[in-house]
């Protein structure tokens, strides 16, 4: 049986359990630092909601009440499902390594909410974004990053973690380490290859000696996700794109445009690194929206009043 912490020691015990769990995620599950921090954020929500109650005292009715509180405050079904998943995994760890006897999250499901379709750029907007004027090392770097996002559908965390040896221009591929430390091979388009080769030629001007990152910031070290987001937002404004552009939007655009051209859902699933085809199927809805627009514009009897 676990020791029952007094209220004064409750917060300290929670932190000790949290640090042990995060170490297990990093060392045993090989999760990235970013993923581990996401778990930590979700678990801190649990600690805040359960203040005054020790973890081993929590029951299913407590968790159900916390989820109801968060839902009433506006948190959507997908966010709640992510929280529940993080909490459930944490309690499984406590069961296994700290003598806890109950997982209060078992059997609970988050309330459903309408699934929002990801927003994708049009082919013209995507081309305008990646076809930026690259006359300085920073601009050459940004062009290479954007071309790689759009060419290969990478996640932001995957792009910033790349090293040069993961790019194989002659083979036209990039080896990506994605969620769960799973490696996949994704094709590189010719424009992305050209942009990457241009960046590799000027990279020594920006990178610190010994820096292993493919993309570096102005301080010569591995570029941060936040810097990538800001660069993309600024370039989108300069290129006259009205949408709120972010890296994941280029991933959505990649998937949507490939599916529109090929119709091959399985291939898109492999390239995106989705574990389940159901995750990729959201892009079939985007594809249908695209076809509907074409139909409405082209068919002589589309949306015509009798």
N, C-alpha and C positions, 0 to 999 in steps of 0.2 A: 504494500500500500504506500502511496506517496505521503510525504509529510504534509500535514495541513498547515498552510501558512497563516499567520495572524494578519489582520488587515494592514498593520504597519509594514509587514514584509511582503505583502501581496505584489506590489509593483516590482520590487527587486526580484522576486521569484519569477514573475512573468518575463522579465528581461533575461534572466539566466536561461530559462527554457527557450526563449526566442533565439538567443545567441547560439545555443546548442543546435537548434533546428536549422538555422541558417548555415552553420558549419557543415551539417549533414547534407544539406542541399548542394553546397559547393563541392564538397569532397567526395561524397558518395554518389550523388545524382549528376554531378558535373554541370550544374546549372550555372549560367553566367552571373556576373555580379549584378547586372541590371535586373535579371529575373529574380534573383534572391532579394533584391531591394523591393521589388513589387510585392513579393510575399510578405516581407516585413511590414510594408505599409498596410496591407490587408489585415494582418494580425494585430497591428496597433489599433485598428478600428475595434476589434474584438476586446482588447484590453480596456479601451475607453468605455465601451458599452457595458462591460461587466465589472466596472470599478466597484470594489466593496465585496465582490464574490470571488472566491478562489477558483482557479481553473478546474480543479477536481470536483468542485461542488456544482458546476454548470450541468444543467439537464436540457432535454430537448425543448421544454417549454421556454427556457431562457433564450435559446437560440432563435426559436420561432418568434419571440417578442422582439428581439433585436432586428431580425430581418423585416418584420412589420414596421418597425420604427424607421428603418432606412428607406423602405419602400414609400412610406407616407411622406418622407422628406424629399422625394423626387428621384431616388436612385432607381435606375431601370433594371429590367430583368437580367440582362447580360452581366451587368456589374455585380448584381447580387449573386448570380450563379458563380462568378469568379471568386467573390468573397467566401461563399460557402465551400467551394472547392479548396481554397487555401486553408480555411479553418478545419475542414475535414482531414486534410493531409497532416496538419499540425497535431491534431488529437490522435491520429494514427501513430505518429512519432512518439507522443507521450505514452500511449498504450504500450508500445514496443520497448521503449528505452527508459521510461520513468515510472513504471508500475501503475499507471492509471488503468481504471477498470471499465470506463465507459467513454464512448464517442458520442457526444450529444448532437452531432451533426448528421449522424447516420439516418438515412431515410427522408431527410428534408430536401425539398426542391424549391428553387427560387420561383417567384411568380413570373409568368410569361409576359413579355412586352412585345409590341410590334417590332419586327426586325427591320431596322433602317438599312436601305440599300447604300453601299459605299458610293461615293461620288467619284466619277472618273472624268478626266479631261477629254475633250474631243481630240481626234487625231491631229487637227490643225493646231489646237492649243498646246498639245504635248510636243509637237514639232517646234513650235515657236519657243517653248521653254528651253528645250535642249539645244536649240540652234542659236546659242548666245554668242556675242562677240568675245572671243578669247584671245586677248592681247597681253595679258599679264599672267604670271605664275598662278595667282589666286583664281583668276577667271578660267585658266586652263584646267586647274584642279576642279573647279565647280562644274565645268562642262563635262569632264570625265565622270564625276559623281552622278550627274543627272542622266547622262547617257546610259550609265550602268544601271541605275534604278529602272529606267524605262525599257532598256534592252533585256534585262534579266529578271525583273520583278522582285528585287531583293527587299528584305525588311531593313529598316534603318539600323538596327543593332548588328545585322549581318554585314552591312556595308562598312560601318566604322571599324569592325573587327578584322577586316581583310588585311592580309599581308601580300606583298608583290608576288610571291611564289604561288599564290592561289590563282593568279591570272595566267592563262596559257593562250596567248594571242594566236600562235600558229595553229593550235587545235581549235581555236574559237570557243573556248569554254572558261568558266570560272567555277572553282570548287568552293562551295559555301558551307559553313558550319552554322546550322540553324538551331531551332528550339530543341532542347534535350540533347544538345551536342551531336545531332545527326548531320551527317555530311551528304550533300547532294551536288550533282554536276548540272550546271545550267548553261545553255548556249549564250554566246556573245554575238551581237549583231556587228556588222562591219563598221557602222558609225561609232559604236562603243569601243571597238578595237582601236580605231584611229584616235579617238579622244584619249583613251588610256595610254597609248604609245606616246602621244604628245605630252601627257602629264608625267609619265615616267622619265621623259627627257629633261624636264625642268624640276622634277621632285628634289634632286640634290640641292637646289637653291633654297629650299624651304625646310627640309628635314634635318633634324639634329643628327650628328654622327652616331651611328649605332641604332637609330630609331627603326623599328621593324614594320611600322604601320604603312599601308599603302597610301592612305590619305592623312595628311598632317595639317595642323592649324598654323597660324602665323608664328606661334612660339616654337615650332619645329617638332612638336610631339603629336601623338595620335589625335586626330580631330574628334571633338565631342559631338554627340547627337544634337545637342542644342545649337551648336554652330552650324551644322548642316541644315537644320530647320530654318534658322534665320537667313542663311544664304539663299535658300530656295525661295523663301517668302520675298526677299528683296529683289531677286532676279525676276520673279513672276510679275512684280509691279513694273519693273523696268521694261519687260517684254510685253506689257499691255494686257496681261491676263487678269480678269476681274475676280476669278475664283480665289478663295482662301487656300492657296496651294501649300501642300506639305508632302514630305517624302512618301507617306503611305498612299497618297493620291496617285503618285506615279506608279506604284505597285498595282493599285486598282486599274489604272489606265492600261498598263501592260497586259493584265489578265483579260480585261474587257476586249481590247483590240485584237489580241491573239485569238480569243474565242470567236469574235465576229468573223475573223478571216478563215479560221480552220474548223470551228465547230467541235474541236477535240477536247472535251472536258477532262479526260484522264491525263492528257499531256499537260494541260494547264495546272492540274493538281500536282503533278510531279515537279513542274518548274517552280511553283509557289512553295512547295514543301509542306503542303497540307496533309496531315495524318488521315483525315477523313474526306471522302468525296463530297459529303454533305456541306462541308465548309466552303468548298469551291462552287457549289451549285448556286450560291447567291449571284454569281456572275451570269448564270443563264437568265436570270430576271433582268439584269442590265442589258443583256443581248436582246431580249424580247422587247424592252423599251426602245432600243435602237431600231429594231425591225419595224416596230409600230410607227415610229416617226417617219421612216422611209415610206411605209404604206400610206400614212395620212397625207404625205406630200405628193405621192405618185399616183395613187389609185383614183380614177375619175369619180368613183362613188363613195370615197371615204369621207365620213363625217359630213355627208350632204343631207340637208333636210329634205324630206319628201315633198 
